[in-house]
Amino acid sequence: MRDLRIVFMGTPDFAVTILKHLVENKYSVVGVITAPDKPAGRGRKLNESAVKKYAVSQNLTVLQPTNLKNQDFIDELTALKANLQIVVAFRMLPKVVWQMPEFGTFNLHASLLPEYRGAAPINWAIINGETKTGVTTFFIDDKIDTGEIILQKEIAIKDDEIVGELHDRLMYLGAALVLETVQLIKEDNVAPKKQPELEEKTAYKLFPDNCKVYWTDSLENIYNKIRGLNPYPAAWTTIYTNDIETTAKLYKVSKEFVKHTDAVGNIISTKKTLKVAVLNGYLIIDEIKLAGKKKMETQNLLNGFQFSSNSKMA
């Protein structure tokens, strides 16, 4: 059995769960690398990453480099004498960092690699209507998400699942997979495999442009896009009503497949319901956030907001 000294690298809540599992299973975490504190809110108070908050609560050594190639940081990292590094939702590492430990540096990625390499794999799996996804551990190399695979676990995506729900299921599945991977490395029993050559499905970074709803798309595609961006960063659209133009973020929605003669994008509203005409039916909106307003159930919105008869979304 190898005696492991682990450095963990990560920033968001997704990474905290994995770090917590390592600590609770008594692995020796000799250091935690996370993002520098960032000013946030009106008072521009420095905000610590979720990983830092947990690491500090466990009295773990924390490093927060702005530049991963900086010699001072490299010296601090070397001084930790780690022989394994684990990366979860962090950033691309320079070769000098990922090559450092004796037993390698592995990453947890929230997809079944080689599919959905990139920044937002959980979102794009739902947006593209996939019926399954999973998590992968792999040894880091000099490209993004291309290294040799150690282990994978697969799960089904539910028909009405939103990205927030899938995120949490993959987070716990990933924590279990990381523990399995660490145990294999501890036992010197790893047999990594080269990633297969497949037609690539890319998990592009999410920007406002690729979160916009296009109402000329199919009902199924629109529905998948909205649930694949719910709750964050949220799909959005422009609303034209009562000679006013505003934007709205869309959250909980459902589908109604039916033939109709309404123009694409037309809004049909009653005192309790709101739906938008698309090519092969209607998208029913149950939760919405108008610009400058709170997110609310559509029925509550309609108590105080009236759409004109020629309202539309575009």
C-alpha positions as CSV (number, residue, x, y, z in Angstrom):
1,M,0.0,0.0,0.0
2,R,1.2,3.5,-0.9
3,D,1.2,6.2,1.7
4,L,-0.7,9.0,0.0
5,R,-0.1,12.8,0.5
6,I,-2.9,14.6,-1.4
7,V,-3.2,18.1,-2.7
8,F,-6.8,19.0,-3.7
9,M,-7.6,21.7,-6.3
10,G,-11.1,23.1,-6.7
11,T,-13.4,26.1,-6.2
12,P,-17.2,25.7,-6.3
13,D,-19.7,23.7,-4.2
14,F,-19.4,20.7,-6.5
15,A,-15.7,20.4,-5.5
16,V,-16.5,20.8,-1.8
17,T,-18.5,17.5,-1.7
18,I,-15.5,15.6,-3.1
19,L,-13.0,17.2,-0.7
20,K,-15.4,16.5,2.2
21,H,-15.5,12.8,1.2
22,L,-11.7,12.6,1.1
23,V,-11.4,14.2,4.6
24,E,-14.2,12.1,6.1
25,N,-12.5,8.9,4.8
26,K,-9.3,9.9,6.6
27,Y,-7.1,10.5,3.5
28,S,-4.2,12.8,4.1
29,V,-5.0,16.1,2.4
30,V,-1.8,18.1,2.9
31,G,-2.9,21.2,0.9
32,V,-5.9,22.8,-0.9
33,I,-5.5,25.0,-3.9
34,T,-8.4,27.3,-4.7
35,A,-9.3,30.6,-6.4
36,P,-8.3,33.9,-4.9
37,D,-10.9,35.8,-2.9
38,K,-13.1,38.0,-5.0
39,P,-14.9,41.2,-4.2
40,A,-18.7,40.7,-4.4
41,G,-21.9,42.6,-3.6
42,R,-22.5,46.3,-3.1
43,G,-19.9,46.6,-0.4
44,R,-17.4,44.8,-2.6
45,K,-16.6,42.6,0.4
46,L,-14.1,39.8,-0.4
47,N,-15.9,36.5,-1.0
48,E,-14.1,33.2,-0.3
49,S,-14.7,30.2,-2.5
50,A,-16.8,27.4,-1.2
51,V,-13.7,25.1,-1.1
52,K,-11.7,27.6,0.9
53,K,-14.5,28.0,3.5
54,Y,-14.6,24.2,4.0
55,A,-10.8,23.8,4.0
56,V,-10.4,26.5,6.6
57,S,-13.1,24.8,8.8
58,Q,-11.0,21.6,8.6
59,N,-7.7,23.4,9.4
60,L,-6.3,22.4,6.0
61,T,-3.4,24.4,4.4
62,V,-4.9,26.7,1.7
63,L,-3.0,28.3,-1.2
64,Q,-4.7,30.8,-3.5
65,P,-2.4,31.6,-6.4
66,T,-3.4,34.1,-9.1
67,N,-0.7,32.7,-11.4
68,L,-0.1,29.0,-11.4
69,K,3.3,29.4,-13.0
70,N,4.5,31.9,-10.4
71,Q,7.7,30.6,-8.8
72,D,6.6,31.5,-5.2
73,F,3.5,29.3,-5.7
74,I,5.6,26.5,-7.3
75,D,7.9,26.6,-4.3
76,E,5.0,26.5,-1.8
77,L,3.4,23.6,-3.7
78,T,6.7,21.7,-3.8
79,A,7.1,22.2,0.0
80,L,3.8,20.3,0.6
81,K,5.6,17.1,-0.6
82,A,2.4,15.7,-2.1
83,N,2.6,12.6,-4.2
84,L,-1.0,12.8,-5.7
85,Q,-3.0,15.8,-6.9
86,I,-6.8,15.7,-7.4
87,V,-8.5,18.4,-9.5
88,V,-12.3,19.1,-9.5
89,A,-13.8,22.1,-11.2
90,F,-10.7,24.2,-11.2
91,R,-8.7,25.6,-14.1
92,M,-6.2,24.4,-16.6
93,L,-2.9,23.5,-15.0
94,P,0.6,24.2,-16.4
95,K,2.8,21.2,-17.0
96,V,5.1,22.1,-14.1
97,V,2.1,21.6,-11.7
98,W,0.4,18.5,-13.1
99,Q,3.7,16.7,-13.6
100,M,4.9,17.4,-10.1
101,P,3.5,14.5,-7.9
102,E,5.0,11.0,-8.2
103,F,1.6,9.3,-8.6
104,G,0.2,11.8,-11.0
105,T,-2.6,14.4,-11.1
106,F,-6.1,13.2,-11.9
107,N,-9.3,15.2,-12.7
108,L,-13.0,14.5,-12.1
109,H,-15.1,15.5,-15.1
110,A,-18.9,15.5,-15.1
111,S,-19.4,13.6,-18.4
112,L,-18.6,10.3,-20.0
113,L,-15.4,11.3,-21.7
114,P,-14.5,11.8,-24.5
115,E,-18.1,13.3,-24.8
116,Y,-18.6,16.8,-23.5
117,R,-15.1,18.0,-22.9
118,G,-15.1,21.6,-21.8
119,A,-16.6,24.0,-19.3
120,A,-20.3,23.1,-19.0
121,P,-20.8,19.3,-19.5
122,I,-23.8,18.9,-17.3
123,N,-25.8,21.7,-19.0
124,W,-25.0,20.6,-22.5
125,A,-26.0,17.0,-21.9
126,I,-29.5,18.1,-21.0
127,I,-29.6,20.9,-23.7
128,N,-28.8,18.3,-26.3
129,G,-31.4,15.9,-25.1
130,E,-29.1,13.2,-23.9
131,T,-30.7,10.3,-22.0
132,K,-27.5,9.3,-20.1
133,T,-24.4,10.9,-18.7
134,G,-21.9,10.2,-15.9
135,V,-18.6,11.1,-14.4
136,T,-15.0,10.3,-15.4
137,T,-11.7,10.3,-13.6
138,F,-8.6,10.7,-15.8
139,F,-5.0,11.6,-15.6
140,I,-4.3,15.1,-16.7
141,D,-2.1,15.7,-19.8
142,D,-1.2,18.9,-21.7
143,K,-4.7,19.3,-23.4
144,I,-8.1,19.9,-21.9
145,D,-10.0,16.7,-20.8
146,T,-8.0,14.4,-23.1
147,G,-6.0,12.3,-20.6
148,E,-6.1,8.6,-20.0
149,I,-9.3,7.4,-18.3
150,I,-9.1,5.7,-14.9
151,L,-12.7,5.1,-14.1
152,Q,-16.3,6.0,-15.2
153,K,-19.8,5.7,-13.8
154,E,-22.9,6.2,-15.9
155,I,-26.4,7.4,-14.9
156,A,-29.7,8.0,-16.8
157,I,-31.0,11.5,-17.2
158,K,-34.7,11.8,-16.3
159,D,-37.0,13.3,-18.9
160,D,-38.0,16.3,-16.8
161,E,-34.7,16.7,-14.9
162,I,-33.3,20.2,-14.6
163,V,-29.5,20.9,-14.5
164,G,-29.6,21.8,-10.8
165,E,-30.9,18.3,-10.0
166,L,-28.5,16.5,-12.3
167,H,-25.6,18.6,-10.9
168,D,-26.3,17.3,-7.4
169,R,-26.7,13.6,-8.5
170,L,-23.4,13.8,-10.4
171,M,-21.7,15.5,-7.5
172,Y,-22.3,12.6,-5.2
173,L,-21.6,10.0,-7.9
174,G,-18.3,11.9,-8.6
175,A,-17.4,11.8,-4.9
176,A,-17.8,8.0,-4.8
177,L,-15.8,7.7,-8.0
178,V,-12.9,9.8,-6.7
179,L,-12.7,7.6,-3.6
180,E,-12.6,4.5,-5.8
181,T,-9.9,6.1,-7.9
182,V,-7.8,7.1,-4.9
183,Q,-8.0,3.6,-3.5
184,L,-6.8,2.1,-6.8
185,I,-3.8,4.5,-6.7
186,K,-3.1,3.7,-3.1
187,E,-3.1,0.0,-4.0
188,D,-0.9,0.6,-7.1
189,N,-3.7,-1.0,-9.1
190,V,-4.5,1.6,-11.8
191,A,-4.9,0.5,-15.4
192,P,-5.6,3.8,-17.3
193,K,-7.0,3.6,-20.9
194,K,-6.6,6.0,-23.8
195,Q,-9.8,7.9,-24.6
196,P,-11.6,6.4,-27.7
197,E,-11.8,8.5,-30.9
198,L,-15.5,9.6,-31.1
199,E,-17.3,12.4,-32.9
200,E,-16.9,15.1,-30.4
201,K,-19.8,16.7,-28.5
202,T,-18.4,19.8,-26.9
203,A,-19.5,21.4,-23.6
204,Y,-19.0,25.1,-24.6
205,K,-18.7,27.7,-22.0
206,L,-22.1,29.4,-21.4
207,F,-22.6,33.0,-22.5
208,P,-25.7,35.1,-22.9
209,D,-25.7,34.4,-26.7
210,N,-26.0,30.6,-26.3
211,C,-28.5,30.8,-23.5
212,K,-31.1,32.7,-25.6
213,V,-34.3,30.9,-26.6
214,Y,-35.0,30.8,-30.3
215,W,-38.8,30.2,-30.7
216,T,-38.5,28.9,-34.3
217,D,-36.7,25.8,-32.9
218,S,-38.7,22.6,-32.1
219,L,-40.7,22.4,-28.8
220,E,-38.5,19.5,-27.6
221,N,-35.3,21.5,-28.2
222,I,-36.7,24.6,-26.5
223,Y,-37.9,22.6,-23.5
224,N,-34.5,20.9,-23.2
225,K,-32.6,24.2,-23.4
226,I,-34.6,25.7,-20.6
227,R,-34.3,22.8,-18.2
228,G,-30.6,22.5,-19.2
229,L,-30.1,26.1,-17.9
230,N,-32.3,25.9,-14.8
231,P,-31.5,27.3,-12.3
232,Y,-28.2,28.7,-13.6
233,P,-27.5,30.6,-15.7
234,A,-31.1,30.4,-16.9
235,A,-32.4,30.6,-20.5
236,W,-33.7,34.0,-21.5
237,T,-35.9,35.7,-24.0
238,T,-37.2,39.1,-25.0
239,I,-40.8,40.0,-24.4
240,Y,-42.8,42.6,-26.3
241,T,-46.1,43.6,-24.7
242,N,-48.0,46.8,-24.1
243,D,-45.5,48.7,-26.3
244,I,-42.8,47.7,-23.8
245,E,-39.7,45.6,-24.5
246,T,-38.2,43.7,-21.6
247,T,-36.2,40.5,-21.0
248,A,-37.2,37.5,-19.0
249,K,-35.5,34.4,-17.6
250,L,-37.4,31.1,-17.9
251,Y,-37.3,28.3,-15.3
252,K,-40.1,25.7,-14.8
253,V,-41.8,24.9,-18.1
254,S,-43.8,22.0,-19.7
255,K,-44.8,21.0,-23.2
256,E,-48.1,20.8,-25.0
257,F,-47.9,19.1,-28.4
258,V,-50.9,20.3,-30.5
259,K,-51.7,21.7,-33.9
260,H,-52.5,25.4,-33.9
261,T,-52.6,28.5,-36.1
262,D,-50.9,31.0,-33.8
263,A,-47.7,32.7,-35.0
264,V,-44.4,31.4,-33.5
265,G,-43.6,33.4,-30.4
266,N,-47.1,34.6,-29.7
267,I,-48.0,34.7,-26.0
268,I,-51.4,33.2,-24.9
269,S,-52.3,34.2,-21.4
270,T,-55.2,33.8,-19.0
271,K,-55.5,34.8,-15.4
272,K,-53.6,31.7,-14.4
273,T,-51.6,30.4,-17.3
274,L,-49.0,31.6,-19.7
275,K,-47.9,29.8,-22.9
276,V,-45.9,30.6,-26.0
277,A,-46.7,29.3,-29.5
278,V,-44.0,27.2,-31.3
279,L,-44.0,25.2,-34.5
280,N,-45.4,22.0,-33.1
281,G,-47.3,23.1,-30.0
282,Y,-47.0,25.4,-27.0
283,L,-44.4,25.9,-24.3
284,I,-46.2,26.4,-21.0
285,I,-44.3,28.6,-18.5
286,D,-44.8,27.9,-14.9
287,E,-41.9,29.9,-13.4
288,I,-40.5,33.2,-14.8
289,K,-38.3,36.2,-13.8
290,L,-38.9,39.5,-15.6
291,A,-36.0,41.9,-15.7
292,G,-35.8,43.8,-12.4
293,K,-38.3,41.5,-10.7
294,K,-38.0,38.4,-8.5
295,K,-38.4,34.9,-9.8
296,M,-42.0,33.8,-9.3
297,E,-44.6,31.3,-10.3
298,T,-46.5,32.5,-13.4
299,Q,-49.8,32.5,-11.6
300,N,-48.5,35.0,-9.1
301,L,-47.1,37.2,-11.9
302,L,-50.4,37.2,-13.7
303,N,-52.1,38.5,-10.6
304,G,-50.5,41.9,-11.1
305,F,-49.2,41.8,-14.7
306,Q,-51.3,41.7,-17.8
307,F,-50.0,40.8,-21.3
308,S,-51.5,42.6,-24.3
309,S,-53.4,40.6,-26.9
310,N,-50.5,40.9,-29.4
311,S,-47.7,40.1,-26.9
312,K,-44.9,37.9,-28.1
313,M,-41.5,36.5,-27.2
314,A,-38.6,36.7,-29.6
